[in-house]
Amino acid sequence: MRIPAILAALALTALTPAAPLLAHVKLAASTPAQGAAAKGTRVVTLTFSEKVNPAKASATIVMTAMPGMKDHPEMLIRNFTASWSADGKTLTLALKKPLPAGTYDVRWQAAAADGHAMTGKVTFSVS
């Protein structure tokens, strides 16, 4: 019978310390903040809960609505440069020109040490 082998395996499993739970990276803060109304926005920052692997991170700025223009199609904003803070937690998107009036999504993807990619978005408006 194989019962002694099964019992031995179960005993070893019970004695093995549980692996620590892997925490996934989360967005801790942003500027502009979620739902904020901003003016003259030239810098967007995303601060994450832990150090992010820059090779597995990205962010896009998308204009989703423009005042006075019904059914405005989404428009990708490209006039920015991205840089990371020394601690690897904050991504700064520096725009060459202020964002025009409208509603925006900053859509992000990031992975930390566990390698699991997380996604999210921050929505704000510019007047």
N, C-alpha and C positions, 0 to 999 in steps of 0.2 A: 504494500500500500504506500501511497505517496503522502499520506496525511502528515507524517513527521516533517517532511520537506516543506509542505505548505505552512505548517505551524512555525517552523524556523524562519521562513520568509516573512510571515506576519510579525513575528517577534522583532526581527531586524528592522522592519518598517516602523514599528512602534517606537523603537529606540533612536531612530534617525531624527535629528532635529528638523522641524518643518522649514522649508525654504522660505526666505523672506518674501513677502509679497512685492511684486514689481510695481512700482508706482509709475503711472503714465504721466507724461508732461501735460500740464494744463496752462491755459492763459491766466495769469495772475492779475494783470492790469494792462491798460492800453491808454494811449493819448492820441486822439480824442477817446474818451471813454465810450462804452456801449451806450447808445441812445443820446449822446451829447449833441448840442448845437454849437458849432464852432465858427470862427471867422478867420480868414487869412491863413488857413492851415498850410504850412510848408513842411511840417515834420509829423510823421506818424510813428509811434513806438508800440511795440508788443513786448511785454515782459512776461516770461514764462516761470513756472513754479520750480524749475530746475534747469541745469545746464543743458543746452540743446546741441545736437550734432549739426553744425551748419551745412554739411553735405546732404543732410536729410531734412532740410527745412526750406520753405519757400513762402512768399506772401505776394498777393496781388491786390491792387487797388482797383475797384470797379465802380464806375458811376452808374447808379441804378435808376436815378430820376433827375430831371432838370426842371426847375420852375418854369411854368408857362408852356411846357412842351408835353402834350398828352402822348402817352404810349412811347415814351423815350426808350430806345433799345439800350441794353447794357453796353457800356463803353469802357474798355480797358485803359487805365491810366499808366503810361509808360515812362513819364519824365521824372523818375526818381532813382537814387542810388541806395543800395542796402548795405548796412554795416552792423557788426555785432559788438556788444560791450565786451570788456576784458573778461568778465566772469561767465560769458557765454549764455546769459539769460535774457538779454534784451536785444531785440532786433530794431534798428532805426531805419526808417525809410525817409530819406531826405529828398524832398521835391524841389525841382529847379524853379518852378513857379507855384504860387498858391493855388489850391484847388478852387475851381469856379463853384458858384452856388449850385447846390444839388444834394442828393442823397448818395451815400457811398457805403460799400461793403469793403472791408479789408479781410480777404479770405486767406487763411493760413493753414499750413501743414508743418508739423514738427515732430521729431523723435528725439528722445533722450537716450540714456545709457541702455535701457531695455530694448531699444530698437523698434518699438511699436509706434507706428505713425498715428498721430492724432490730428484731427482737423477741426476748424471752427471758423467763425467770422465775427467781426465787430461791425456794427452798423451805426453810422452817425450822419449828421447833416452839416452842410456849410451854407452860411447865409451871406 
